[in-house]
């Protein structure tokens, strides 16, 4: 039981510090992104990904299910 209290006394504050650092970093990135122009936000990789997703969605929209044939019972 003593080990549990020691470990929780160490790891709970570390977890809280980690979440605080994560929140602070995300807030900083959001502020930087607000100041970016639309051109800076659109990288070649992002444009390619959007194009790929659009192509995939079109393929899914054009997909037709194959006709299901009833099984034949030839005895």
Residue frames relative to the residue before (quaternion, step in Angstrom):
aa qw qx qy qz dx dy dz
X 1.0000 0.0000 0.0000 0.0000 0.00 0.00 0.00
X 0.6271 0.5444 -0.3380 0.4428 3.59 1.04 -0.68
X 0.6290 0.5389 -0.3354 0.4487 3.59 1.05 -0.76
X 0.6241 0.5476 -0.3299 0.4492 3.53 1.02 -0.82
X 0.6736 0.4884 -0.2990 0.4672 3.61 0.88 -0.91
X 0.6423 0.5143 -0.3264 0.4652 3.58 1.00 -0.77
X 0.6780 0.4889 -0.2945 0.4632 3.58 0.87 -0.96
X 0.6667 0.4827 -0.3058 0.4786 3.61 0.92 -0.84
X 0.6338 0.5339 -0.3283 0.4532 3.58 1.06 -0.69
X 0.6822 0.4468 -0.2762 0.5086 3.56 1.19 -0.53
X 0.7694 0.4296 -0.2177 0.4195 3.56 0.69 -1.09
X 0.6085 0.5518 -0.3729 0.4314 3.62 1.00 -0.59
X 0.6772 0.4500 -0.3195 0.4867 3.66 0.83 -0.77
X 0.6241 0.5315 -0.3478 0.4551 3.61 1.02 -0.70
X 0.6391 0.5184 -0.3172 0.4714 3.55 1.01 -0.80
X 0.6524 0.5085 -0.3111 0.4680 3.58 0.94 -0.86
X 0.6451 0.5042 -0.3172 0.4786 3.60 0.98 -0.82
X 0.6476 0.5264 -0.3167 0.4507 3.59 0.96 -0.84
X 0.6697 0.4809 -0.3014 0.4790 3.59 0.92 -0.87
X 0.6278 0.5338 -0.3328 0.4584 3.58 1.04 -0.73
X 0.6571 0.4975 -0.3020 0.4791 3.58 0.98 -0.85
X 0.6320 0.5273 -0.3255 0.4654 3.58 1.01 -0.81
X 0.6625 0.5035 -0.3034 0.4643 3.60 0.89 -0.95
X 0.6605 0.5098 -0.3091 0.4564 3.58 0.93 -0.92
X 0.6636 0.5018 -0.3047 0.4637 3.60 0.94 -0.86
X 0.6487 0.5071 -0.3215 0.4677 3.61 0.95 -0.83
X 0.6356 0.5274 -0.3230 0.4621 3.58 1.01 -0.81
X 0.6454 0.5161 -0.3084 0.4712 3.57 1.02 -0.85
X 0.6682 0.4946 -0.2999 0.4679 3.60 0.94 -0.87
X 0.6275 0.5319 -0.3345 0.4600 3.60 1.03 -0.74
X 0.6517 0.5023 -0.3161 0.4723 3.60 0.97 -0.80
X 0.6457 0.5076 -0.3216 0.4711 3.59 0.99 -0.79
X 0.6596 0.5154 -0.3056 0.4538 3.58 0.97 -0.84
X 0.6079 0.5551 -0.3541 0.4438 3.61 1.06 -0.69
X 0.7100 0.4627 -0.2527 0.4668 3.58 1.05 -0.77
X 0.5677 0.6042 -0.3848 0.4058 3.60 1.24 -0.21
X 0.4562 -0.6451 0.5317 0.3049 3.55 -1.19 0.57
X 0.6647 -0.5016 0.3638 0.4174 3.56 -1.25 0.29
X 0.6236 0.5456 -0.3348 0.4487 3.58 1.07 -0.70
X 0.6633 0.4962 -0.3080 0.4678 3.60 0.99 -0.78
X 0.6455 0.5320 -0.3205 0.4445 3.58 1.11 -0.64
X 0.7182 0.4329 -0.2421 0.4880 3.60 1.09 -0.69
X 0.0845 -0.7905 0.6065 0.0138 3.55 -0.27 1.26
X 0.6694 -0.4909 0.3649 0.4217 3.56 -1.27 0.27
X 0.6386 0.5295 -0.3272 0.4525 3.57 1.01 -0.81
X 0.6605 0.5026 -0.3059 0.4664 3.57 0.95 -0.87
X 0.6392 0.5175 -0.3225 0.4687 3.58 0.98 -0.82
X 0.6535 0.5047 -0.3111 0.4706 3.60 0.98 -0.85
X 0.6467 0.5187 -0.3224 0.4570 3.60 0.96 -0.83
X 0.6488 0.5081 -0.3185 0.4684 3.58 0.94 -0.84
X 0.6427 0.5201 -0.3146 0.4664 3.56 1.01 -0.83
X 0.6552 0.5117 -0.3112 0.4605 3.59 0.95 -0.88
X 0.6595 0.4963 -0.3123 0.4703 3.58 0.92 -0.85
X 0.6382 0.5235 -0.3229 0.4630 3.58 0.99 -0.79
X 0.6503 0.5079 -0.3090 0.4730 3.59 0.97 -0.85
X 0.6522 0.5153 -0.3092 0.4621 3.58 0.96 -0.89
X 0.6526 0.5115 -0.3145 0.4621 3.58 0.95 -0.87
X 0.6380 0.5145 -0.3264 0.4709 3.59 1.02 -0.74
X 0.6395 0.5164 -0.3262 0.4669 3.59 0.99 -0.79
X 0.6558 0.5016 -0.3117 0.4702 3.59 0.98 -0.80
X 0.6460 0.5142 -0.3214 0.4637 3.59 1.04 -0.73
X 0.7096 0.4555 -0.2529 0.4743 3.59 1.05 -0.74
X 0.4986 0.6849 -0.4145 0.3323 3.60 1.25 -0.29
X 0.1084 -0.7672 0.6299 0.0539 3.53 -1.01 0.89
X 0.4632 -0.6833 0.4861 0.2870 3.55 -0.87 0.96
X 0.4832 -0.6439 0.4920 0.3315 3.58 -1.02 0.68
X 0.5481 -0.6135 0.4551 0.3407 3.52 -1.15 0.66
X 0.3074 -0.7547 0.5528 0.1743 3.54 -0.89 0.93
X 0.2189 -0.7793 0.5776 0.1058 3.52 -0.76 1.08
X 0.4585 -0.6693 0.4973 0.3075 3.58 -0.90 0.81
X 0.5380 -0.6251 0.4363 0.3599 3.59 -1.02 0.65
X 0.3331 -0.7276 0.5599 0.2147 3.55 -1.06 0.71
X 0.2072 -0.7711 0.5945 0.0954 3.52 -0.94 0.97
X 0.0369 0.8004 -0.5920 0.0868 3.53 -0.10 1.29
X 0.0028 -0.8130 0.5810 -0.0376 3.53 -0.25 1.24
